[in-house]
Amino acid sequence: MISNNGSIKKRTVTDKISFVLLAAAICILATAWGITHNPDQDVYFLIDNGKYILNNHCLPETAYWLIKPDVPTIIQPWLCDVVNYLAYAAGGYTGTVILGIIFNLILLLCLFLYCRETLKSKEVGLNAAIFCWILLGAYQSTRPYSITISVTLLESILLCRFFSKEKHTAKETALFLGGIAAVSVFQANWQASNILYPILWILCYVPVIKAKRFRIDLYALAAIAVSAACSVLSPLGIRGPLFLTYVRGSLAKFDIYEINPPQFPSIYTAMQAIVIALVVYAAVKRKLTSAGFFLSAGCLAMSFMFMRCCWTLALPIGLLLANLDFTERSHKMMRWAYVAAGALTTLLIFRYNIEKNDDRELMLAVLPPPEEVTLYTDFNSGSYFIIEGYKVYYDARTDLYGEKIAGDKAFVDEAYATWSGNIDYGEFIAGYGFDWFAVTKDSYMEDYLKSTPGYEFVFENRRDNIVIYKQV
């Protein structure tokens, strides 16, 4: 360890112990998030899609999991689906938990590499990385986001290193553009709905404002062109970059929290406040670069519009923390704080194991086999049954059931009518021939089933807030 005066200083026994305990705390935190976030509700859908892709050696062109036949579909996170299925095939839901822990640790590693690069210090970078990692706890499942964030961090390192110099050799330029191409191709196959992110980070480097002079960086424009060209290199082709235009509007009806602004107060509004404070501090100290400003402004703008974009706030936090002067004492205090957080998290693990129930397994056990039932499911319940081979009415992927993807087979309006109670349930049920129902507790559909003769309550899944009824 190097002291403030530049001399080499040996670590004390206490320091060494703190680093050992910090490593243990990180393992505890990663395990806790792994078992509490996995399998996520959406992961059942990912696993089943991955199984289909591997068994059929192609992406599904129709929504094979629906009761309605031949509904066109687009599966945009196909590579993540395959990885999820491989983990599930290898170890069941335990494999999914392990995969979640691996994704989590990959995210931490990439945060460390990014913070070390921006903060120019291993020790400061480690503390900042763990801080951002804890803030991003909600994104740490086997859904695509944790790896999307990791790839974004690696791209950000590439951008920081390349644009820290004004002149570049042909070899440096080729390696840089090759890295941008690799990031874009990966993102197009991992989570095509977020294919715009690689381009957005490059945009921060297009305008250069320095010494009251403004110019356009041509290297950044070349990188954007490469990224755009590579975004179609997937089985989806041009449908990948266009995916968000297909689903626009089809999610809003269901008031999904991810596409709404973050609620106040929350961890995300706290992150927004941190970014604003760091930007103001950097501006006052005259340390705010044009790239840092545009990155912060863009991430703040996205986070104020959509909760699902709040993870981007980790980028300006990691970048702007470099402007703060951390003392050696502050590093030690942060390490011990993380150790304490890990110790407290053991209580979360104990609580999870004590409260863990088999409601989902019991819920599935009360249903007849898939070939003997016509099952109604809604927004919250559908995903739980897809992986077991049941055909469902609809699920949380309502973005796939709008007109721009499903064409004349679209039924998102009908699905929303069943969700909001604006439908004749008797006529609707008779039309499809539903004889079993998995519905959200206290929903309009449950109100109808409870108050109408001919339907019998069977089971309540208290953990997932789902109730099962059957026709008698």
N, C-alpha and C positions, 0 to 999 in steps of 0.2 A: 504494500500500500504506500502511495506517495503522499507526503504531508503537504500542507499549504506552502511551505517554503521550498518545496521541490526535493527534499531529502527522502531517502527510502526509510520507511518506518515499518517494522515488523508488526504483524497482527498479534493482538493479545489473545490469551486463551478464551476470554469472554467473546471476542470477535469471532473466533473459530467456532465456538459453541453456537453463537447466534446464526451463523451461516448453515450449520448442520440442522438446527431447529427450523430455519427458514425453508430448507429443502423438504423437511418432513411436513411443514405447514402447507407447502405447495402441493405435495402429494395428497394430503388430506382434503384440501380445497378442490382439487381436480376430481378426486373420488366422490366427494359430496355432490358436486355438480353433475358428475356422470350418472349417479344413481337417482338423483331427483329430477333431472331433465330428460332422462331416457328410459323407455322409449317415449318420445314426444308424440302427441296425438297425430301429427302429420306423418310421422315416421312409418306408421303402418302402411300408408299409401305409398311411400317411397319404396319400402321393402317389396310390396306386391308388384309395383312397376318394374323394379329391378329383376324380380323373378321372371316376369314376362319377357323382358328384353333378352336375358340370358337364354331362356328356353326357346325363343323364337328367332334369335339373332337379328332382331330389328326392333325399331320403336313402334309402339302401337299407333295405328292410324285412327282407330275408333275406341271409344270408352267402353272397353270390354267388361268393366265392373258394374255397369248400370243395368237396371231392369229395362230401360228403353234401349232398343237395339240400334246399332249402326250410327251412334252419335259421333261425328268427327271430333278428334282431339289433337292436342299438341302436348307432348311431354318434354318440357324444356330442361329440367335438371337431371337428364338421363344418366350421366356418369355418376352423380351422387346416389341415384337410385340403385345402380349396380353395386357400388361399394357398400351401401346399407344392406342389400340382400346378401352379399358375400359374408358380411359379419354375422348376420342372422342365421345363414345356413351353417356357418361354422360353430356357433355357440348359442343359438336361440337369442332370447332377450338378454342373456348375460353377454353374448357377443356384441349386442347393440350398446350395452353399457360400457364395455371395454372400448368400443370404437368411439364413443362419446368422450371418454377420458383421453384417448389418443388425439382426437381432434382438438380437445381443450389444451393439451400440452403443446401441440403444434402451434396453436394460436399464441400461447405464452412465449414460445421460442421466437416466433416472428415479431411479436411486440418487443422483445428484448433486442433483436437485431435492429429493428427500426429505431427504438429509443437510443440505443447505443450509437447509431449513425447520426441521429439528429442532435444528441446531447454531447457527443464526443467524449463519453466516459462510460466505462463498464458499470461502475458502481451506481452512478446517477441513472444510467439506462436501466439497470435491473430494478431499482426502486420505482422508477416511472412506469416500467413495463408491468410490474405486478399491480400497481395502482390502476392502470388502464384495464388490465385483465379482470380485476375484481368488478370494475364498473360495467364490464361487458358480460357479466355472469349470465344474463338472460339469453344471450345468443349462443351459449355453449352447449349445443346438442348436436345430434348427427344430421340435423337439417343442413342445407348447404352453407348457411351463413358463416360459420366459424372458419371454414376453409376459404370462402370468398374474402373474408376480412384478412386472412393470412396472406393470400395472394396479393391483395391490395397493398399490404405492408411491404411485401417484397418489391412490388412495382415502385412504391414510393422511395425505397432505398435506391433503386436503379435511377429514378428521376433525380433524387438529391445528389447523387454522385456525378451524374452526367452534367447537370446544369450548374454545378458548383464551379465549372470551368467554362470560359467563353469560346475557347478554340479546342478542336478535337481532331485527332488523326482519323484516317479512313477506317482503321481497325476498330478504334473506340466507337465510331459511329455505327459500324456494322454490328458490333456486339450489342450496342444499345438498342438498335432497331430490332435485332433478333430477339432480345429479351422482351421488348414490347409485343412482338408477334407471338411469342410463347405464352405470355400472360393472356392475351386476347383470345387465342385459340383455346386455352384451358377454360377460361371463363365462359366462352360460347358453348362449351360442352358440360361444364359443371353446373352453371346456373345462368342460362341464357337470359332470363328476365332481368339480370343485373349486368348485361353486357356493356351498358353505357358507362359503368364505373371506370374501367381502364382509360377511356377517353376523357372523362371528367377530370381525373387527376393531372393529365397532360395539359389540359386547358389552363391550369393554374400557371403554367410556365410560358404560355404564348405571349401575353403582354409583359414586357420588362420595363419597370419604372425605376430608374437609378440616376441619382444626381440631377433630378428634375428633368430627365430626358426619357422619352418613351420610344420603344421600338418593339417590333414583332420578331420573336425568335423563330427562325425558319426550321431549326432542328425539331422544335415542338410541333410545327405544322406537319413535318414529314412523319413524325411519330404518330400523329392523329390519323394520317392517311394509311399508315401501315396497320394501325389498330382497327380501323374501320374495314379494311380489306380482309383482315384475318377473322373478323367477327362472324363471317358467314361460313367458316371452315368447320362445319359440324353436320351431323345427319339432318339437322333442321334447315340448313341453308339460310336463306334470307328470312325465314320465319323466326329465327332466333332473335336477331336485332329488332324485328318488328313485333315481338311478342307483347310488349306493353301496350302497343297501339290496339292489339286485338282485345285485350281484357279491360281497357279503360271503361269505367262506368259499371261493369258487371259486378264489382265487389262492393260498391258504395251502398247498395240497398241494404246489405246485411249489417252495416255499421261495424265492420271489422276493426278492432282496436289498432291493428298494425298500420292501417292506412289513414288513421286519424292523428291529429297532433298529440304529443305526449301530455298526459294529465299533470296538473300542478297540485301539490308538490310531488315530485318523483325523482328517481335517480337520474332520469334523462334531463329534467329541467335543471337539476344540480350541475350536470355536465355542461349544459348550455351556459350557465352562469360562470362556470370555471373558464370556458373558452373566451367568453366576453371579457372577463377580468384579465386573462393572459394577453389578449389582443390589446387592451387599453394600456396595460403595463409595458408591453413591447413598444407600442407607439410612443409613449411618454419617454422611454429610454432610447428612442430612435434606433431600435433594433428590429423593427418590423419590416421584413422584405416584401416585395410585391407578391411573390409566390406564397408566402405565409399569409398575407392578407387575403388573397383570392381563395386559398384553401379554406381558411377559417370562415370567410363569408359564405362560400358555397356550402360547406358542411352545416353551418348554422341555418341557412335558408332551407335546406332539405330536412333538417331535424325539426324545424318549426312546422313544416307541412305534414310530415309523416313520421310516426313513431318508428317504423321499420328502418328509417335512415339514421336513427340516433347513434348507431355504432360508428358512423363516420366521424363523430366528434373526437374519437380517440386519436385521429390523425393530427389535428391542430393541437390537442393537449400534449401529445408526445413531442411535437415540433417546438412549441412555444415554451415548454418548461425549461428549455436551454437558457432562457433569459433570466431565470431565477438563480440566485447564488445559494447553492446548497452547502451547508457546513458539514464537517465530518460528524458532528453530534446529531445533526438532522438525519443523516443516513442511518446511524445506529438506532435512533428512535423509530424510524420507519420500519427497519428490519424487525424490531421487537413488536411493533404494532401488527405486522403481518403474521408473526409467530403467534400472537394472541388471537388473531382472527382464525388461524388454523386450529388452535386449541378449542375455541368456541364452536367451530364448525363440527367438531366431533359430536357435540350435542345434537346437531341437525341430523347427523347420520344415525345416532341412537334413536332419535324421535322417528325418523323415517322407518326404521326397522320395526319399531314398536307399533306404529300406526299402519304399517303396510297390511293391505288386505288383498283378498283374491276376488274382488268384486267383478273385475272384467272376465276372469275365467268362469266364475259362477254365472255371470250374465250369458256367456256363450253356451254354457251347459244347459240352460233352460230352453234354448231354441232347438227346433227340429233341424235335421241336416239341411244343407243349402238347397238340395234338389227337391225338398219337400215343403218349402216355405216361399211365400211371396212377401218380402220384408220391406216395410216402409222405414226409411231412415231420414234424418234431417241434417242440418248443418253440423251439429256437434257430434252426432252418433255414427255417421256413415263410415268414417275411416276405420273404426274398430272392427268392422265386419268384413271389409274388403279382403284383408289378408287371410281370412278363414274360408274364402271361396264363395261368400254370399254375394248375390246381386243386390245392389242397393238402389234406392230411389235417387238420392243425391247426397253429397258430403260437403266438406268445407272448401272444395275446389270449385266454387261457383263461377270463378273466372273462366273455367273451361266450358261452361254451359250457356254462354251468351251467343248471340247471333254471329259475331265475327269469327268465332271458331267452330261452333256447332252448326252454323248455317240454318237450313230449314228444320233441323232437329233440335234447335235451341229450346230450352224449357226453363231458363233462369227466372222468367217472370212467373211461371206457374209455381216453381219452387219457393219463390219469395211469398207468393200468395198463401201457400200452405204454412209458411213460417210466421206470417203476420196475421193470419186468421181471416184474410179477405177471400174466402173461397167456400163453396158448399162442400164440406168434408164428406158428407154421405155420398154425393155424386162422384167426388174425386176418388174415394176409396173403392167404390163399385167399379169405376172405370178401369182401374189398374188391377183389381182383385186382391188387394192387400189382405192378408189374414194374420200377420204378426207386425208389431210396431215397436220400434226402438226410438223413443222421442226424448227430447230434453225435458227435464222435470219442470213443471209449472208453465210449460209452453201452451200456446193456443190449441195445438193438436192434443196435448194431454187433457186439457180442459174438456175438449169434445169427447175423448174416449171415456173419461170418468163420468160424464153426465149422460152418455148415450147407452141405452140397453144393448146388449149383444157383445160387449167388450169386457174382458176380464184382466185385472191387474195380475201380473206374474212375478215381477222382480224389480227391485230398485238398486241400481249401481250408485251408491252414495258418493263414491270417490270421483266418478266422472259425471255425476249429475244426470244420469240417463235412467229412464224407466221403461220396462218392457210390458206390453199388453198383447193379448191375443183375441182373435174373434171367436166367439162361442156360438 
